Amino acid sequence: MSAQELLSMMKLFLDGNYPAEAFSFDFEDRLFELSDQLKNENFELYDFLNDMMPEICANFEPYEAERRSRPDIYLSEEQMRKKVAEVYEKALKLV
């Protein structure tokens, strides 16, 4: 069940039904809260999401001026959406 919840959050974001700033905080928090359950259900998926998503979420920066100061690190909403889409497609194959 935890895998479906996390994948649903990702799909909502990708479909434009979850604001980027909220998603960047909520997903990382929920991944942490569900970590034990997800490890038991599907360790490979847990390991993959845990490797990829925290960095993507942490690097989202909604303010363009801030993104310009560190373009090598900070992601726009469009860039984050692209990275989340790549992770989502790979994660679906692990379910």
PyMOL commands that place a pseudoatom at each C-alpha (Angstrom):
pseudoatom trace, name=CA, resn=MET, resi=1, chain=A, elem=C, hetatm=0, pos=[0.000, 0.000, 0.000]
pseudoatom trace, name=CA, resn=SER, resi=2, chain=A, elem=C, hetatm=0, pos=[2.795, 2.458, 0.768]
pseudoatom trace, name=CA, resn=ALA, resi=3, chain=A, elem=C, hetatm=0, pos=[4.164, 2.053, -2.763]
pseudoatom trace, name=CA, resn=GLN, resi=4, chain=A, elem=C, hetatm=0, pos=[0.799, 2.936, -4.265]
pseudoatom trace, name=CA, resn=GLU, resi=5, chain=A, elem=C, hetatm=0, pos=[0.474, 5.991, -2.022]
pseudoatom trace, name=CA, resn=LEU, resi=6, chain=A, elem=C, hetatm=0, pos=[3.875, 7.318, -3.070]
pseudoatom trace, name=CA, resn=LEU, resi=7, chain=A, elem=C, hetatm=0, pos=[3.285, 6.580, -6.746]
pseudoatom trace, name=CA, resn=SER, resi=8, chain=A, elem=C, hetatm=0, pos=[-0.100, 8.288, -6.512]
pseudoatom trace, name=CA, resn=MET, resi=9, chain=A, elem=C, hetatm=0, pos=[1.529, 11.395, -5.068]
pseudoatom trace, name=CA, resn=MET, resi=10, chain=A, elem=C, hetatm=0, pos=[3.984, 11.416, -7.943]
pseudoatom trace, name=CA, resn=LYS, resi=11, chain=A, elem=C, hetatm=0, pos=[1.216, 10.967, -10.526]
pseudoatom trace, name=CA, resn=LEU, resi=12, chain=A, elem=C, hetatm=0, pos=[-0.810, 13.806, -9.006]
pseudoatom trace, name=CA, resn=PHE, resi=13, chain=A, elem=C, hetatm=0, pos=[2.228, 16.069, -9.260]
pseudoatom trace, name=CA, resn=LEU, resi=14, chain=A, elem=C, hetatm=0, pos=[2.975, 15.003, -12.822]
pseudoatom trace, name=CA, resn=ASP, resi=15, chain=A, elem=C, hetatm=0, pos=[-0.640, 15.619, -13.835]
pseudoatom trace, name=CA, resn=GLY, resi=16, chain=A, elem=C, hetatm=0, pos=[-0.504, 19.135, -12.377]
pseudoatom trace, name=CA, resn=ASN, resi=17, chain=A, elem=C, hetatm=0, pos=[-2.809, 18.311, -9.463]
pseudoatom trace, name=CA, resn=TYR, resi=18, chain=A, elem=C, hetatm=0, pos=[-0.234, 18.745, -6.701]
pseudoatom trace, name=CA, resn=PRO, resi=19, chain=A, elem=C, hetatm=0, pos=[1.599, 22.075, -6.352]
pseudoatom trace, name=CA, resn=ALA, resi=20, chain=A, elem=C, hetatm=0, pos=[5.360, 21.727, -6.819]
pseudoatom trace, name=CA, resn=GLU, resi=21, chain=A, elem=C, hetatm=0, pos=[6.340, 23.426, -3.582]
pseudoatom trace, name=CA, resn=ALA, resi=22, chain=A, elem=C, hetatm=0, pos=[3.963, 21.304, -1.502]
pseudoatom trace, name=CA, resn=PHE, resi=23, chain=A, elem=C, hetatm=0, pos=[5.021, 18.148, -3.332]
pseudoatom trace, name=CA, resn=SER, resi=24, chain=A, elem=C, hetatm=0, pos=[8.710, 18.840, -2.720]
pseudoatom trace, name=CA, resn=PHE, resi=25, chain=A, elem=C, hetatm=0, pos=[8.102, 18.865, 1.034]
pseudoatom trace, name=CA, resn=ASP, resi=26, chain=A, elem=C, hetatm=0, pos=[5.285, 16.329, 1.308]
pseudoatom trace, name=CA, resn=PHE, resi=27, chain=A, elem=C, hetatm=0, pos=[6.819, 13.576, -0.783]
pseudoatom trace, name=CA, resn=GLU, resi=28, chain=A, elem=C, hetatm=0, pos=[10.084, 13.539, 1.094]
pseudoatom trace, name=CA, resn=ASP, resi=29, chain=A, elem=C, hetatm=0, pos=[8.249, 13.531, 4.441]
pseudoatom trace, name=CA, resn=ARG, resi=30, chain=A, elem=C, hetatm=0, pos=[5.902, 10.751, 3.381]
pseudoatom trace, name=CA, resn=LEU, resi=31, chain=A, elem=C, hetatm=0, pos=[8.747, 8.642, 1.988]
pseudoatom trace, name=CA, resn=PHE, resi=32, chain=A, elem=C, hetatm=0, pos=[10.441, 8.881, 5.376]
pseudoatom trace, name=CA, resn=GLU, resi=33, chain=A, elem=C, hetatm=0, pos=[7.224, 8.084, 7.280]
pseudoatom trace, name=CA, resn=LEU, resi=34, chain=A, elem=C, hetatm=0, pos=[6.551, 5.027, 5.111]
pseudoatom trace, name=CA, resn=SER, resi=35, chain=A, elem=C, hetatm=0, pos=[10.155, 3.839, 4.898]
pseudoatom trace, name=CA, resn=ASP, resi=36, chain=A, elem=C, hetatm=0, pos=[9.850, 0.819, 7.213]
pseudoatom trace, name=CA, resn=GLN, resi=37, chain=A, elem=C, hetatm=0, pos=[6.625, -0.345, 5.590]
pseudoatom trace, name=CA, resn=LEU, resi=38, chain=A, elem=C, hetatm=0, pos=[7.973, 0.170, 2.062]
pseudoatom trace, name=CA, resn=LYS, resi=39, chain=A, elem=C, hetatm=0, pos=[11.226, -1.630, 2.896]
pseudoatom trace, name=CA, resn=ASN, resi=40, chain=A, elem=C, hetatm=0, pos=[9.166, -4.663, 3.922]
pseudoatom trace, name=CA, resn=GLU, resi=41, chain=A, elem=C, hetatm=0, pos=[6.828, -4.492, 0.936]
pseudoatom trace, name=CA, resn=ASN, resi=42, chain=A, elem=C, hetatm=0, pos=[9.300, -3.721, -1.831]
pseudoatom trace, name=CA, resn=PHE, resi=43, chain=A, elem=C, hetatm=0, pos=[12.885, -3.041, -0.820]
pseudoatom trace, name=CA, resn=GLU, resi=44, chain=A, elem=C, hetatm=0, pos=[14.032, -2.440, -4.389]
pseudoatom trace, name=CA, resn=LEU, resi=45, chain=A, elem=C, hetatm=0, pos=[11.443, 0.312, -4.862]
pseudoatom trace, name=CA, resn=TYR, resi=46, chain=A, elem=C, hetatm=0, pos=[12.257, 1.811, -1.472]
pseudoatom trace, name=CA, resn=ASP, resi=47, chain=A, elem=C, hetatm=0, pos=[15.965, 1.847, -2.289]
pseudoatom trace, name=CA, resn=PHE, resi=48, chain=A, elem=C, hetatm=0, pos=[15.357, 3.434, -5.691]
pseudoatom trace, name=CA, resn=LEU, resi=49, chain=A, elem=C, hetatm=0, pos=[12.995, 6.145, -4.438]
pseudoatom trace, name=CA, resn=ASN, resi=50, chain=A, elem=C, hetatm=0, pos=[15.190, 6.864, -1.443]
pseudoatom trace, name=CA, resn=ASP, resi=51, chain=A, elem=C, hetatm=0, pos=[18.213, 7.265, -3.723]
pseudoatom trace, name=CA, resn=MET, resi=52, chain=A, elem=C, hetatm=0, pos=[16.505, 9.554, -6.219]
pseudoatom trace, name=CA, resn=MET, resi=53, chain=A, elem=C, hetatm=0, pos=[13.633, 11.550, -4.756]
pseudoatom trace, name=CA, resn=PRO, resi=54, chain=A, elem=C, hetatm=0, pos=[15.071, 13.321, -1.682]
pseudoatom trace, name=CA, resn=GLU, resi=55, chain=A, elem=C, hetatm=0, pos=[17.660, 15.116, -3.790]
pseudoatom trace, name=CA, resn=ILE, resi=56, chain=A, elem=C, hetatm=0, pos=[15.122, 16.071, -6.458]
pseudoatom trace, name=CA, resn=CYS, resi=57, chain=A, elem=C, hetatm=0, pos=[12.718, 17.401, -3.823]
pseudoatom trace, name=CA, resn=ALA, resi=58, chain=A, elem=C, hetatm=0, pos=[15.446, 19.258, -1.929]
pseudoatom trace, name=CA, resn=ASN, resi=59, chain=A, elem=C, hetatm=0, pos=[16.750, 20.932, -5.073]
pseudoatom trace, name=CA, resn=PHE, resi=60, chain=A, elem=C, hetatm=0, pos=[13.406, 22.414, -6.131]
pseudoatom trace, name=CA, resn=GLU, resi=61, chain=A, elem=C, hetatm=0, pos=[13.586, 26.199, -5.903]
pseudoatom trace, name=CA, resn=PRO, resi=62, chain=A, elem=C, hetatm=0, pos=[10.441, 28.185, -6.723]
pseudoatom trace, name=CA, resn=TYR, resi=63, chain=A, elem=C, hetatm=0, pos=[12.220, 31.545, -7.003]
pseudoatom trace, name=CA, resn=GLU, resi=64, chain=A, elem=C, hetatm=0, pos=[13.969, 32.296, -10.272]
pseudoatom trace, name=CA, resn=ALA, resi=65, chain=A, elem=C, hetatm=0, pos=[16.504, 34.678, -8.711]
pseudoatom trace, name=CA, resn=GLU, resi=66, chain=A, elem=C, hetatm=0, pos=[17.636, 31.921, -6.358]
pseudoatom trace, name=CA, resn=ARG, resi=67, chain=A, elem=C, hetatm=0, pos=[17.795, 29.381, -9.196]
pseudoatom trace, name=CA, resn=ARG, resi=68, chain=A, elem=C, hetatm=0, pos=[20.021, 31.748, -11.177]
pseudoatom trace, name=CA, resn=SER, resi=69, chain=A, elem=C, hetatm=0, pos=[22.442, 31.930, -8.274]
pseudoatom trace, name=CA, resn=ARG, resi=70, chain=A, elem=C, hetatm=0, pos=[22.961, 28.121, -8.337]
pseudoatom trace, name=CA, resn=PRO, resi=71, chain=A, elem=C, hetatm=0, pos=[21.760, 26.785, -11.718]
pseudoatom trace, name=CA, resn=ASP, resi=72, chain=A, elem=C, hetatm=0, pos=[23.909, 23.688, -11.268]
pseudoatom trace, name=CA, resn=ILE, resi=73, chain=A, elem=C, hetatm=0, pos=[21.879, 22.661, -8.206]
pseudoatom trace, name=CA, resn=TYR, resi=74, chain=A, elem=C, hetatm=0, pos=[18.459, 24.323, -8.116]
pseudoatom trace, name=CA, resn=LEU, resi=75, chain=A, elem=C, hetatm=0, pos=[15.580, 23.015, -10.200]
pseudoatom trace, name=CA, resn=SER, resi=76, chain=A, elem=C, hetatm=0, pos=[12.641, 24.903, -11.674]
pseudoatom trace, name=CA, resn=GLU, resi=77, chain=A, elem=C, hetatm=0, pos=[9.197, 23.319, -11.547]
pseudoatom trace, name=CA, resn=GLU, resi=78, chain=A, elem=C, hetatm=0, pos=[9.599, 22.190, -15.154]
pseudoatom trace, name=CA, resn=GLN, resi=79, chain=A, elem=C, hetatm=0, pos=[12.984, 20.606, -14.452]
pseudoatom trace, name=CA, resn=MET, resi=80, chain=A, elem=C, hetatm=0, pos=[11.677, 18.919, -11.309]
pseudoatom trace, name=CA, resn=ARG, resi=81, chain=A, elem=C, hetatm=0, pos=[8.646, 17.592, -13.173]
pseudoatom trace, name=CA, resn=LYS, resi=82, chain=A, elem=C, hetatm=0, pos=[10.935, 16.087, -15.836]
pseudoatom trace, name=CA, resn=LYS, resi=83, chain=A, elem=C, hetatm=0, pos=[13.122, 14.375, -13.223]
pseudoatom trace, name=CA, resn=VAL, resi=84, chain=A, elem=C, hetatm=0, pos=[10.105, 13.103, -11.282]
pseudoatom trace, name=CA, resn=ALA, resi=85, chain=A, elem=C, hetatm=0, pos=[8.638, 11.726, -14.530]
pseudoatom trace, name=CA, resn=GLU, resi=86, chain=A, elem=C, hetatm=0, pos=[11.842, 9.777, -15.193]
pseudoatom trace, name=CA, resn=VAL, resi=87, chain=A, elem=C, hetatm=0, pos=[11.827, 8.353, -11.664]
pseudoatom trace, name=CA, resn=TYR, resi=88, chain=A, elem=C, hetatm=0, pos=[8.100, 7.592, -11.867]
pseudoatom trace, name=CA, resn=GLU, resi=89, chain=A, elem=C, hetatm=0, pos=[8.495, 5.587, -15.093]
pseudoatom trace, name=CA, resn=LYS, resi=90, chain=A, elem=C, hetatm=0, pos=[11.302, 3.507, -13.611]
pseudoatom trace, name=CA, resn=ALA, resi=91, chain=A, elem=C, hetatm=0, pos=[9.441, 3.080, -10.305]
pseudoatom trace, name=CA, resn=LEU, resi=92, chain=A, elem=C, hetatm=0, pos=[6.376, 1.685, -12.085]
pseudoatom trace, name=CA, resn=LYS, resi=93, chain=A, elem=C, hetatm=0, pos=[8.539, -1.153, -13.385]
pseudoatom trace, name=CA, resn=LEU, resi=94, chain=A, elem=C, hetatm=0, pos=[9.521, -2.061, -9.822]
pseudoatom trace, name=CA, resn=VAL, resi=95, chain=A, elem=C, hetatm=0, pos=[5.948, -2.468, -8.575]
for i in range(1, 95): cmd.bond("trace and resi %d" % i, "trace and resi %d" % (i + 1))
show_as sticks, trace
zoom trace
